[in-house]
Amino acid sequence: MATPPSTPSDTKRFTTLPLGATLPSETECASRVRRSSWEPRPDNYAANHRVPTSQQIAGLQAFGPPLYDPKADTLRKQITGNFTGTTDEILQWVACKWGIDEDIIRAEAVKESHWHQSQLGDSTNDQSLCPLGTGYSGAWNGTGCYQSYSILGIKYIYNKSAWPMSRDDTAFSTEYTYGIIRTCYEGWATYLYERPPLPGYPSYHAGDIWGCIGRWYSGNWYDQGALDYIQDVKTILINKEWLQPGF
């Protein structure tokens, strides 16, 4: 395993872009990724070099009512999964493309999967919640299955049109997740206006990246599950766990 690259200068890091910013093209982002041989997750190789077909991308469900403002579909239409590289290169590309700080993405990927695209989560014995099909890791085996897949824990029942790319393709699954998080950040996850936070926390509003990170986990706005998740991701971020020995 190669040594992790040194921390780049602030001018080369991908940081969170402001509300309404024009997001870079995926071609520009590919050219700005800092290439390195560092790959702490060689088991991701196949998924890191697999991209969705145009037919799969065309089948993605629109981002719109009742969950999102119709403007959100402009972001959904930018999702392609069209990038290959090491795991960290993919996380950088997504950070650039969606205008979210690269270390937030790295930290959330640690929380969800320790950077393993093959991660399985949320086991259930309710077959109606399982992805269709058999014979793959995590599939219905007669008594149960897993509901969540990928480096960022995409739950099948809420993201059916992203299947099976959410399981198979690292770049797609990561940017699909952050396309949704950017939608929330822009203030377009309109259903959240009707989801009150716990006392002492602000109501849903544009520009709150941490509220949107918590929403990815709980589906709500500053409920207890979201708060616990946010704290875990922040702790990972502070410690930069992806750079620690043994990661």
N, C-alpha and C positions, 0 to 999 in steps of 0.2 A: 504494500500500500504506500503510495507516495505521501510525502509530508504535505499537510494542508498549506495552501498558499498564504502568504502574509496578507494582513489586512490592507485593502487598497486605500488610496487617498480618497478624501471626501468627494473629489471631483469625478472619480470613477465609480463610486458606489451608486447603486440604484436606491433612491429614496422615495418617500411617499410624495406624489405630486398633488397639488392643490385641487380643490373642487373645480370641476369644469375644465380641467387641463386637457389639452390635445394630447392624447396618448401616442407614444411612438409606434411606428409600424413594426411588425414582427421581423421584417428584413433588417431594419435599423437595429433592433434589439439583438438580433443574431450577430451583427457585426460588432456590437458593444460588449458582448459576453466576454469575460476574462477566462480564456481557455487554460486548462490545467489538466495534468494527468491524475490529479487527486480523485480517487473514487473509493470512499469508505463503504460503498454498497455495490460490490461487483455483481451481486445477485440481481440487480436491477437492469443488467445489460440489455436483455431482450426487450423489456418494456421501454427502456430509454431510447431504443432505436426503432420503435414501432410507432407509426402515425396513423390516424384514422383515414378511412376512405372518404371521398367527397360525398358519397351516398350517406355514410354515417353522420357526417357533419350536417348535411341537409335535413336529416331527421331529428335534429335537436328541437325540443319544444321551445316555442317563443317565450321570452320573458315579458309577461304582461299581466293584466288583471286575472284573478283577484289579488295576486301577491305583489305585483310590480306595476309601476307607472309604465305606460306604453313606451316611453323614451328608453327604458332599459333594454329594449330589444336591439338597439343600436350596438350595445355591448355584446349581447349574445351573438350577433352576426360577425363579431371579430374573433370568435373562438375557432381555432383550427387544429391545435395540437401539432402544428407543423414545425417541429424542431427535434433534433436528436443531439445527444451528447452525454456527458457524465451527469450524475444526479445533481451536483451543485451547479453545473452549467444550466441545466433545465430550470432550477429554482431562480437563478439569476435572470434568465430569459423571461420568465413569468413576472418577476419583480419589475423588470423594465417595461414589459408590454402592458401591465395593468397599473403601473404607477404606485406600487406598494413597496415599502422598505424591504430590502432583500433579507435582512436579519429577522424581521417578523415572520417572513415566509419560512425561513430555515427553522425558526423556533417552533412554529406551529406544526411543521412536518416532523420535528422530533416528538412533540406531544402526541401526535396522531399515530405515528408508525415507526419512530426512530429511523425514518427515511427509507423504509422498505415498501416498495410499490405493491408487494405481494401480501401486505398486511390484511388480515381478516378481523372483523369486529361485529359486535352486537348479535350474538347468537340468539336464535329463536326456534321455537317448535311450532310456529304458526306458518304453514306453507304459503299462505296468501301474501306474506311479506318477503318471500324469497325471490331472487331472480329466476327467470324461466330457464329451463334446461337442466341437464344433469351431466356428470362426468368431469366437472372442473373442480378445482380446490374451493371448498366452501359451499358447494352446491347442496341442495336437498338430498339427504342420504336415507330418507325414510323416517327419520325422527327429528331432524333439525337442519338448520343451515345458518349461514352468516348473512347479515343484511348489509354490512358496510365493507367497502373495499378501497384500496389505493393508499398512496402515501399521505393523503389528507382525509381519509375516512368518509368517502362519499356513500351516503345511504341510498340503497336502490329504490326504496318505495317512494322517495321524494324526488328522485332523479332518474326515472325509468328511461327517458330518451338518451341519457348519457351512457347507457349500458350497451355493449360490454366494454366500451372504450375506457370507462372509469376503472375497470379491472386491469385492462391490458396495456394501456398507454400512459406512461408517466407524464409526458408533457401535456397531453390532453387533460388528464385528471387534475393536474396542478393548476393549469390555466382555467379550466372550467370552474374550479373552486374559487379562484380569485377573480374571475369574471363576476361571479355572484357576490363576492365580498365587495368588489368595486361598485357594483350596483347598489348595495346597501350604503356604502360610503357616500355615494352621490345623492342619497336621500330618496331613492326610487323604490325601496322596499316598503311600499305604502301600507301594507297590512300592519306593519310595526307601529304605526300611529295609534292603533287600537290595542296595543299590548303594553299596558302600564308597567313601568319598572318598579323595583322595590323602593320603599321610602328612602329619600336622600339621594337618589340617582336621577339624572335628567331623562326626560321623555325622548323618544326617537327623534333624531335630527341628523341632517347631513354633516359630514366631516368628522365623525367619531369612529376612527378606525378600530379602537378597542371594543367599542360596543358591537361593531360588526363582526369582529373575531368571535366574541361571545355568542352572537346570534348564529354563527355557523354551527356551533355545538348544540345550543339549546333550542334554536328556532324562535326565541323570545328576546326581549330587550332588558338587559340587566336583571334577569331573574337569578335565583341562587346558582343554578347550574352554569349559567353564563359567567357569573362572577368567579366561581371556582375555576372554570376553564381559563378565563383571562389571567387569573393569578398564576396558574401553572405555566402558561405560555410566557408570561413576563419573567418568571423565575428562570426558565430555560434561556430566555433572551439575555438576561443579565449575566448568566453563567457561561453563555456561548457553548452550550453542551456539545454541539457538533464539532467543536475544536478540542474537546478534552480527550486525554489518553483513553483508549479503549472504545471510543465511539465507533 
